[in-house]
Amino acid sequence: MSHDSPVPAQAAIHPTAIIHAGAQLHESVTVGPYAVIGPQVRIGAGSSIGAHCIIEGRTTIGADNTFHSHAAVGGAPQDKKYAGEPTELHIGDGNTVREFCTINVGTEQGGGVTRMGDDNWIMAYVHIAHDCQVGSHTIMANSVALAGHVQVGDWAIIGGLTGVHQFTRVGAHAMIGFSSHVSQDVVPFVLAGGNPFAVRGLNIEGLRRRGFSGNQLSVLKTAYRIVFREGNTVQEACDKLQDLQSRVVQGDGWEDVLAVLAFLQHAERGIAR
C-alpha cells in the first residue's frame, strides 16, 4: 500500500488494501480489506470501496459512490477485438454498486468510454459491458446483464435476470419486468416485459411518482396510442407525433412528445411492441 499523496490517510484504508502509487484518491475515500486499486484510477470525495473490490483500468469515479464487496470495476472489455487500447470508464456521483457487479471500460470501436451517470442503484451481480451509456437515477435489479453498446435512459428500471442485447436502447422512464429478453429498443415512458418481450402500457405509476402532471400523462397516452395502438409504421408514428407536438402547449407535455419522437427517429434496431 502506498502512503504517497493524494492517497488518503492510513486510517481510511484497511492495511490489507493494495493501492498503486499512481492512483488518485480524495483524502475522504475509504477502502476496505483486500481491495485492489490500480494506477490509473481516480476516485472522488466521500466514495467508499468495499472489501475485495477491484478498481482498475482508466477509471474515473466521482463523489459519494458506494461499491460493495467484490465489485470488479474498470476491467478489460469482454470483446475479442480489444487489444489493450487506452479506453476508459467514467462513473458520476452518488451511485450504489452492490456485490459482485462488473463494469468494463470501453472499446475504440464503441467510442472508447463506458459511462454511468449519477444516483444509480445497481444491485448484486449486474454486468455493464463495454461502451454502455447509463444515465442517472436508474435501477437495475439483481443479475441484469447489459451487452456492449447498450444505452439506458434516466430513471429507467430494469427487472432482475433481464438480458439486454448489444446496441439496444432503453428509453428514459421505461420500466422492464424481471427475466425479460430485450433485443429491440424500448421506447421512453413505457412498461414492458414478458417472454416473448412486449410493451404492456405506459409506466403510469412510475411517472406519477416522479411528479408528472395529469396533462403530461394525457399527452403521453395520446402518443402511446399513436405508436402502439393504431397500427402505424415507425415513420407514420413519427409524422403523427410531429403533428401532435405542434398542437401541445410547450412545457405541458411538449418535451415528452419530443423525447419519444427523437427516440423513434434513431431506432436502428426497431422498437419493441
Secondary structure by P-SEA (a helix, b strand, c coil): ccccccccccccccccbbbcccbbbcccbbbccbbbbcccbbbccbbbbccbbbbbcbbbbbcbbbbccccccccccccccccccccbbbbbcbbbbccbbbbbbbccccccccccccbbbbccbbbbccbbbbbcbbbbccbbbbccbbbbccbbbbcccbbbcccbbbcccbbbccccccccccccccccccccccccccaaaaaaaacccaaaaaaaaaaaaacccccccaaaaaaaaaaaaaacccccaaaaaaaaaaaaaaccccccc
